[in-house]
Amino acid sequence: MLTGLNAVMIGGDARQLEVIHKLAELDASVTLVGFDNLHNQYGGVRKAELSESLLHEADAILLPVVGMDDDGKVESVFAAEPVQLEEKYFLSIHAQAVIYTGIAKPKLRQLCQDHQVRLVELLERDDVAIYNSIPTAEGALMIAIQNTDFTIHGSCAMVLGFGRTGITMARSLHGLGAKVKVGVRREDHFARATEMGFEPFYTQMVSEEAKQVDLLFNTIPSMIVTAQVIANLPHHAFIIDLASKPGGTDFRYAERRGIKAMLAPGLPGIVAPKTAGRIIASCASRLIMEDFTKRGDEE
């Protein structure tokens, strides 16, 4: 249980509702900032304006999956304006408090480092990323089906990257009857992809391998789907870039050549916010409980 813990949640989307519910269920005192238009009622939960005194009393500060941008803004779908998290607020956070977010941009990392605030990025954890790969793959398949005039079954699909999202994406496509090519960089990934029934190739060969591809799914967050790769794709091919912004695709050249390409980061929160919220809630609550228990033992 989290009895006695003060949690402050700043901004977010529908995924945060599952986190609120979980923390309240564990008897934490939860204060919501940037939730003016939220009408759900939770026991032990109140709304407040952001203040230095509020953050000084917080044991856990929860930011949205996308965190804070480099201008200090924290977006919230439950408020008309984003919450402005200025540097002065970091000065008020006590030494044992922890900030939890999905991903942290450079400004947030720098502020936490400058003011010695512990920062936890949930999406950097293997367990969260693997769980999130499931709605990501489902969302990518949905986009592919909606934007093509052929079936996934029998198509030639290319997946670039064989990490946590790439593996789930390749397995899902294979399960639907696609011929799956996987672009890898490591020898062990090449071996594993072969064992799983895919057709692996090393990413330096991506241009040559692209010639017969119907669907291309990129998970690598650096420029890999270059103009040269796109030039070799069939005209009917469809590119879905799942990497974080700005993706790894030359979208300008794709448009120029008439190849349909879409940047689709953050799919879990779009296609399955309840499931994605439960993943975050489960991990965040467990980590908060571990930190809170450890702090109590030290005191």
Order of alpha helices (4+ residues) and beta strands (2+ residues): beta-alpha-beta-beta-alpha-beta-beta-beta-alpha-beta-alpha-beta-alpha-beta-alpha-beta-alpha-beta-alpha-beta-alpha-beta-alpha-beta-alpha-alpha
